Amino acid sequence: MHEGGRTAGSSARSPRKDARRNQQALLDAAAAVFVASGVQAPVRDIAAEAGVGVATIYRHFPTRADLVIAVYRHQVDACAEAGPALLAAGPTPHAALARWVDLFVDFLVTKHGLAAAMQNGSAGFETLHTYFLDRLLPVCTELLDAAAAEGEIGPGIDAYQLMRGIGNLCIGADDDPRYDARRLVALLVAGLRDQR
């Protein structure tokens, strides 16, 4: 059936695309507010950042836990999707790995209060670590394998160990202005070349 030159199916898809776009904009806004103010920031601040009403946020995310989980997953997905794109863009697999690690560090360092929020016992939070590993380990492995295949790093560097090491370097990075986790992580990534 056609309505105004459009099929009923195409008019139904358009609002879904808009809803997905709006939800992505809300997640981006929430992530920005969480970086600046932590996960306990008022919902009205997130609404202002997104340019929507508070009711819109509650329509998409009925509880703060729902919002925190969605932001976390959104950031993991963005980091996972960036890996193959960086590898394709070059200029070298090691450069792609270094840029991806920068994004990974951004994710780790800027999730103010997320770990504390995850301790509330919500079942949704329990699955996030598994989701994190399932999405990011293969990407890190792909980048390491590509760099090893080009002879830029030695073979057999374990993605889990590298990610765990980076995570450990990032602990407390937001608590001490004298501590520069990013510099230490950059040294770690540069040091992978010495393992050839």
C-alpha positions as CSV (number, residue, x, y, z in Angstrom):
1,M,0.0,0.0,0.0
2,H,1.3,3.5,-0.9
3,E,0.7,6.6,1.1
4,G,1.9,9.9,-0.5
5,G,4.4,8.0,-2.8
6,R,6.0,6.0,0.1
7,T,5.3,2.5,1.0
8,A,4.0,1.8,4.5
9,G,7.2,-0.1,5.3
10,S,9.5,2.8,4.3
11,S,7.6,5.2,6.5
12,A,7.9,2.8,9.4
13,R,11.7,2.5,9.0
14,S,12.3,6.2,9.0
15,P,11.2,6.8,12.6
16,R,13.3,3.8,13.8
17,K,16.4,5.3,12.1
18,D,15.5,8.6,13.8
19,A,15.0,6.9,17.1
20,R,18.4,5.1,16.8
21,R,20.1,8.4,15.9
22,N,18.4,10.2,18.8
23,Q,19.5,7.4,21.2
24,Q,23.1,7.6,19.9
25,A,23.0,11.4,20.5
26,L,21.8,10.8,24.0
27,L,24.5,8.2,24.7
28,D,27.2,10.6,23.3
29,A,25.9,13.4,25.5
30,A,25.7,11.2,28.6
31,A,29.3,10.0,28.0
32,A,30.5,13.6,27.7
33,V,28.7,14.6,30.9
34,F,30.0,11.4,32.7
35,V,33.6,12.4,31.7
36,A,33.2,15.9,33.0
37,S,31.1,15.2,36.1
38,G,31.0,11.4,36.8
39,V,28.1,9.0,36.5
40,Q,26.1,10.6,39.3
41,A,25.7,13.8,37.2
42,P,22.1,15.1,37.2
43,V,20.0,13.8,34.4
44,R,19.1,17.4,33.5
45,D,22.7,18.1,32.7
46,I,22.7,15.2,30.2
47,A,19.4,16.4,28.8
48,A,20.9,19.9,28.3
49,E,24.0,18.5,26.6
50,A,21.8,16.4,24.3
51,G,19.3,19.3,23.7
52,V,16.3,17.3,24.8
53,G,13.9,17.2,27.7
54,V,14.5,15.1,30.8
55,A,11.4,13.0,29.9
56,T,13.1,11.9,26.6
57,I,16.0,10.5,28.5
58,Y,13.7,8.6,30.9
59,R,11.7,7.3,27.9
60,H,14.9,5.7,26.5
61,F,16.5,4.8,29.8
62,P,14.1,4.4,32.7
63,T,16.8,4.1,35.4
64,R,20.3,5.5,35.8
65,A,21.7,2.0,35.7
66,D,20.1,1.5,32.3
67,L,21.8,4.7,31.1
68,V,25.2,3.8,32.6
69,I,25.1,0.3,31.0
70,A,24.0,1.8,27.6
71,V,26.8,4.4,27.7
72,Y,29.4,1.7,28.6
73,R,28.3,-0.6,25.8
74,H,28.2,2.3,23.4
75,Q,31.8,3.3,24.2
76,V,32.9,-0.4,24.0
77,D,31.3,-0.6,20.6
78,A,32.9,2.6,19.3
79,C,36.3,1.3,20.4
80,A,35.7,-2.1,18.8
81,E,34.5,-0.5,15.5
82,A,37.5,1.8,15.4
83,G,40.1,-1.0,15.2
84,P,39.4,-2.3,11.8
85,A,38.8,1.2,10.4
86,L,42.2,2.4,11.8
87,L,43.9,-0.7,10.3
88,A,42.4,0.0,6.9
89,A,43.4,3.7,7.0
90,G,47.0,2.9,7.8
91,P,49.7,4.1,7.4
92,T,51.1,1.0,9.2
93,P,49.5,-1.7,11.5
94,H,51.7,-0.5,14.4
95,A,50.4,3.1,13.9
96,A,46.9,1.7,13.8
97,L,47.6,-0.2,17.0
98,A,49.0,2.9,18.7
99,R,46.0,5.0,17.7
100,W,43.6,2.3,18.9
101,V,45.4,2.0,22.2
102,D,44.9,5.8,22.6
103,L,41.1,5.3,22.2
104,F,41.2,2.4,24.6
105,V,43.0,4.5,27.2
106,D,40.5,7.3,26.6
107,F,37.8,4.8,27.4
108,L,39.5,3.5,30.5
109,V,40.6,6.8,31.9
110,T,37.4,8.8,31.4
111,K,34.8,6.4,32.8
112,H,34.6,8.4,36.1
113,G,32.7,6.4,38.7
114,L,31.7,3.7,36.4
115,A,33.4,1.0,38.4
116,A,31.7,2.2,41.6
117,A,28.4,2.3,39.9
118,M,28.9,-1.3,38.7
119,Q,29.2,-2.5,42.3
120,N,25.5,-2.0,43.0
121,G,24.7,-5.7,42.1
122,S,22.6,-5.0,39.0
123,A,22.5,-8.1,36.8
124,G,23.1,-5.8,33.8
125,F,26.4,-4.7,35.2
126,E,27.6,-8.3,35.7
127,T,27.6,-9.0,32.0
128,L,29.5,-5.8,31.0
129,H,33.0,-7.2,31.6
130,T,32.2,-10.2,29.5
131,Y,30.8,-7.9,26.8
132,F,34.0,-5.8,27.1
133,L,36.3,-8.8,26.5
134,D,34.1,-10.3,23.8
135,R,34.1,-7.1,21.8
136,L,37.6,-5.7,22.4
137,L,39.9,-8.8,22.6
138,P,39.4,-9.8,19.0
139,V,40.1,-6.3,17.8
140,C,43.3,-6.0,19.8
141,T,44.3,-9.4,18.6
142,E,43.7,-8.4,15.0
143,L,45.8,-5.3,15.4
144,L,48.6,-7.2,17.1
145,D,48.6,-9.9,14.4
146,A,48.7,-7.4,11.6
147,A,51.7,-5.6,13.2
148,A,53.4,-8.9,13.7
149,A,52.8,-10.0,10.1
150,E,54.4,-6.8,8.9
151,G,57.4,-7.4,11.2
152,E,56.7,-4.3,13.3
153,I,56.4,-6.2,16.5
154,G,57.3,-9.7,17.6
155,P,54.8,-12.6,17.2
156,G,52.8,-14.0,20.0
157,I,52.0,-10.9,22.0
158,D,48.8,-11.7,23.9
159,A,46.0,-9.2,23.5
160,Y,44.6,-10.0,27.0
161,Q,47.9,-9.4,28.7
162,L,48.5,-6.1,26.8
163,M,45.0,-4.8,27.6
164,R,45.3,-5.8,31.2
165,G,48.7,-4.1,31.4
166,I,47.2,-0.9,29.9
167,G,44.3,-1.1,32.3
168,N,46.7,-1.4,35.2
169,L,48.7,1.6,34.0
170,C,45.4,3.6,33.9
171,I,44.3,2.9,37.5
172,G,44.2,6.1,39.4
173,A,45.1,8.3,36.5
174,D,42.3,10.7,37.3
175,D,43.3,11.0,41.0
176,D,46.9,12.3,40.7
177,P,47.7,15.1,38.3
178,R,51.4,14.2,38.4
179,Y,50.7,10.7,37.0
180,D,50.5,10.5,33.2
181,A,49.1,7.2,32.3
182,R,49.0,8.1,28.6
183,R,52.7,8.6,28.5
184,L,53.4,5.3,30.2
185,V,51.0,3.5,27.8
186,A,52.7,5.2,24.8
187,L,56.1,3.9,26.1
188,L,54.6,0.4,26.4
189,V,53.2,0.4,22.9
190,A,56.5,1.8,21.5
191,G,58.3,-1.0,23.4
192,L,56.4,-3.6,21.5
193,R,58.7,-2.8,18.6
194,D,61.7,-4.0,20.7
195,Q,60.1,-7.4,21.1
196,R,60.9,-8.3,17.4
